[in-house]
């Protein structure tokens, strides 16, 4: 129960399993089963609220975010493409409305974001903005989990999650990285979206990221080991020592031999 009316309540199960009844002042009720990662919305303007029922030996942690009607209007104004579906509630004065008849499972990125909200107090003077940004992330991941929004400067948490998966694949297969098309398929997107989203998330292209990572490893091998230059190149995925030396010189302005001698 909460006193803010009218308002939208976003709830996400961050841990456990149980059931939760949604009921209104008119006696209507609906039971929903909740598992970790499930989320839902309900709009409350009159009497009513949410009730959590747990069987013995079950536990359920639910984070509920109560959003006043004015803030809903701000969200719609902030990004209409993502939040326009909330506009129906900006001038609604009926009793409780359940936004979805069934819970919607969230990607792990949304769950992490929900848990981050509890750490907002650690941000000091930036706590309010930090919490606000996390709430926006949660809502966007709930309402529009699949799309990359061109030109908006904002894309879904699901897509961000995929880009981190792509980065992990690059780091684990840096010696022989898959093609962009293969990499896109492996993380569940297409090549065009992969290129745009990866650059938006990490500030560089896939291949530049791979190049920089290889060169960072090259420096470690040069300074921390006595391996021959040719062997270092092979470890980094270069079949020919000359190719490795050319790449290294492009990055650091000197050959691997010169770099090793100077830095040591």
N, C-alpha and C positions, 0 to 999 in steps of 0.2 A: 504494500500500500504506500502511496505517496500523496502529498497534499498539493503538488503542482498540477493544476488543471486549467486549460487543456494541455496535454503533453503527450509526447511519444516516448514509449519505453522500449529500448533495445536491450535484449537479454541474450547472453551467450554463456553456455556451459563450459567452464574452463577446466573442470575436472569432475569425474564421477559419472553416476547414472541414477536416474530417478524419473518421476513424473511431476507435471506442473499443471495446475488447473487455471484456465483463464475464465473469469466469470464477470458478469455485469450486474448492475443494480436491478435489472429486470429479471433476474433469476436464470439467465442463460449461462451455460458453462461448457467448456470444452477441455478435455484432457489431452495433453501432449506428452509423449515420452522424450526424455532428454538423455543424450549421451555427450561425452566430451566433444566439443567442437560444434554442437548444434546451436543455432541462433534463430531468433524470431523477433518480430516487432508487434506491439499493440498500441493503439491510440486510445487514450482515456480522457474524456471531457466531463463525464458525469460521475455517478457512483460506480464502484467496481474496482477491480485490481487483479493481482496475481496471487495464487496460493500454491506453495510447494508441498507436495506430499511425498514422503519417503517411507519405503518399507524398512523393516528392521535390517540392520547390517549394511544398509546402502548409504552412500554419502554423495552429495552433489554440490559443487561450488558453482554458483551462477553470478556473473557480473551483470548488473542491470544499470543502464545509463538512462536517466530521465531527461528528456530534451523538451524544454518549454516550446510552445508554439512559435514564439518569436525567433528562436534559434533555428527551427525548421525552415522558416522563411529565409534566414540567412544562408542555410545550406543550399537551398534551391538557387538563390542568387549567386552563390559561390561557384557552383558548377551544375547548370541546369541539365546537362547531358546525363549526369550520374544521378542527380537527386530529384529530377522532375517528378518521379513517381510519388514523392512525398508531398507534392503540392496539393493533393486532394485533402490533406489534413490541415492546411494553413488557415482554412476558414470553416472548419467542421465543428459543430457544436452538439452532435449526437452523443449517445452514451458509447460505452466501450466498443471499439472495433478491433478485431483481430486482423493483422495485416496479412498473415499467411495461415492457411489451414493446417499446414504441416511445417515442422522445423526444417531449416535449411542447413546442411552441413557446411562448415567453414573450412577453408584451407588453413594449413598450419601457420601461415603468415598472419592471418587475422587473429588466430588464437594468441600468438606471441604479442601482437599489438594490444589485445585486450589485457593481457597480463602486465604489459608495460604501463598501463594506466595507473596501476597500483604503486608504481615507482615515481609518479609525478612529483611527489614532495621532495625528492632528491635533487630536483632541478632548480631549487631556490627561487630566484625571481622569475625564472622562465617556466615555473611550474604550470601556470594557467595556459600559456601558449602550447606547452608540451602536451598537456592533457587534451586541449582542443584539437590539436593536430592528430592525436591518436584516435579521438572520437571520430573525426572525419575519415581517417583511414579505415576504421571498423565499419562505418556505414557504407563507404564506397565498396569495400570488399564484400559486403552483404548484398548490396543492390546491383552491382555491376561487376561481377567477379571475372569475366572473361575478356572484356574489351580493352584494347589499347586506344585511347582517345587522341586522335591526331590533332595537333595544334593546341591542345589544352594545357600541356605541360603537366598533366596528371594522368597516371594510369593505375590500373587496379593492383591490389596487393598480390593477386594470383599471378599476374604477369611478372611482377617483381620477384616473386618466388621462383618462377621459371628461369629468370635471368641469373639468379644465384645458383640454380642447379646447373645452368650452362657454364657458369664460371668454374664450378667444381669439376665439371667434366673436362674443361680446358686444362685445369691444373693437374688433374690425374692422368691426362693423356697428352701432355705437352710435347712428348717426343714424336708422336704421330697423331695429331689432332684430326678428328673427323671433319668432313667438309661442312660448310655452313648449312647445306640442306640436311645432311645427316644429323648435325647437332640440333637443328630446329626440330626435326622429327623426334629426337631422343627426349626433348624437354616438352613436347606437345604443342608446338606452334609452327609457323611457317618462316621461311628464310627472310622475307621482307620484314616481318614483325620482329624477328630475332635481331636483325641489324639495328633497327630503330630503338627497340627497347633496351638492348644491351648498352648502346651508347648513352642513352638517357640515364641508365642506372649507374654506369661506371665511368662515364665521361670520356670514353675512348671506344674504338672499334674492337671487334673480336680479335682480329689479327694483330693489332697494335698491343692489345693486352697480352696476347701470347708472346709477342716479341719482347716486350718489357720483362715479362716473367722469366723467359729464357736468359736474358742478359743479366738479370739479378742473380740467377743461379750460376751463371758463368763467373761473375765476380767472386762468389763464394768459393767455387772450385779453384779459381786462380790464387786466392789469398789463403785458403784454409787447407789446401792439399798441394802435393807435388806432382799431380797428374800431368802428363804431356798435353800440349795444346790439342793435338789431334783427338786424343781420348776424351777430353772435355767436350769438344765439338760433337763427337759421337753420342755422348751421354745426353746432350741437349737436342738431339734429333737432326744434326747436320751430317750428311753423308760424306762431305768433302771438307777438309780443314780450311781450304781457301774460302769456302762459303761462310764458315763460322767466323773467320778472321775479318771478312768484309762486313758482316753483320755487326760484329763487335766494334769495329772502327767507326761505323756509322752512328753507333750509340754513344761511344765514349771518346771518339776523336783520336784514338791510338790503337795499335794492335794489341792482342792479348799478351804477347811477350813484353811489350813496352809497359803495359799496365801493371803486370805482375812485378816487373823490376822496379818501377817507380813507387808503387804502393807498399812494397815490402821494404 
